[in-house]
Amino acid sequence: MDKALVAQRVANQLASTENAVDAAMKETSQLLNGLLDARIELKTSAVFGDSAATKVTDAIAALASARQSVIDAHNELAELKLRAGIRTKLTFVDKPSALADQDAVSATSIRKAG
């Protein structure tokens, strides 16, 4: 199998993972906001629900750690791609549109570099 196609498959999985972790962080942050808003709306003491809010905060911290690990893996995979002799520009199918526009790359093609 073509090395570039294998690398592209991994790149797609990596992008999907990055997006999933970011979505989980956003969702969990919204949960924390909802808990804090509910406490204020119910006019309860800051102590009310503090344990639950702390657990959600711990979950956000764990997701932040997971996100950093995925980013570290991304950087290592970029280096391994070069060491494997793959000189193509890999595109990310699930790349957020703002980044895709910024890079001006096609999500359906692999361009050969040099």
N, C-alpha and C positions, 0 to 999 in steps of 0.2 A: 504494500500500500504506500502511496505517496506520503512522505514525511509531512508535507505542508497540510495535507488533508487531516492527518492525525492531530497535528498541532492545532488546526482550526477547530476540531471537535473539542479539544481540551480548552481552548480559548472560549468557546461558547459555553461550556460547563462552568468555567471560571466566572464569566460575566453573569451567568444566571445565579451563581452562588453569591457573588457580590451584591447583586440586586436584592436577593432574598434576605440577606443579613441587614441591608439598609432598610428594607421594608419592615422587618421585625423590629428594628430600633425605632423607626417612626411610629409604629403601632404601639409599642410599649411606652414610648414617650407620651403619646396621646392618652394612654390609659392613666399614667401618672397625672397628667393635666386634668383629666376627668375626675380622678379621686380628689385632687386638691380643690377643684371647682365645686365639687359636691359638698365637701366639708364646709367651704365658705357659704355656699347656698343654704345649707342646713343650719348654719350658725352654730357649729359645734367647736369645741376646743381643739387646738392643734394636736392634742394628745389623742383625740378620737381618730382612729384609723391609722395612727402613726406606724404601727407594726406592718400593716399591709403596704403603706407607701414606701417604707424602708425595703421591703422585699421586692417591690417593683423597681426601686432604684438599684438594688443589687442585680436584678435581671438586666437593667440597662448597662450597668458596668460590665457584666459578663458578655453581653452582646458587643460592647465596644472592644473588649479583648478579642472576641472572635473575629470582629471586623479587621482588627490590626493583624491577626494571624493570616487572614485571607489576603490582605494587601501584601504581607511579607511573602506569601506563597506566590502571588502575582509577580512580584519582582524577581523571585528566584526562577520562576518559569520563563520569564523573559530572557534571563541569562542562559538558561538551559536550552532554549530555542536556538540561540546563536551558537552555543557549543555543539549542538546537534547538526549544525550546518544549514539551518533553515533561515533563509534570507528574505522571506516573504513578509509583507505587511499583513498581519492578521486583523480581520475586522470582527467586531462583536455584534452579533445579531440582536442581542437584548440591550445594547448600549442605549442609555437615555438619549432622547432626540437632541437635546441641547449639545451634548458632547459629540454626537454623530455629525451634527451640522458644523460644529467647530472644526472637526477633523476633516470634513468633506470627503468621507470615504463611503464606498458602497458596501452595504451590509450583505450583499450577495456575491461579492467577488473577492478573490485573493489576487492581489497585485504582486507581480514579481519585482523585486528590487534589484537594481543593477545587474 
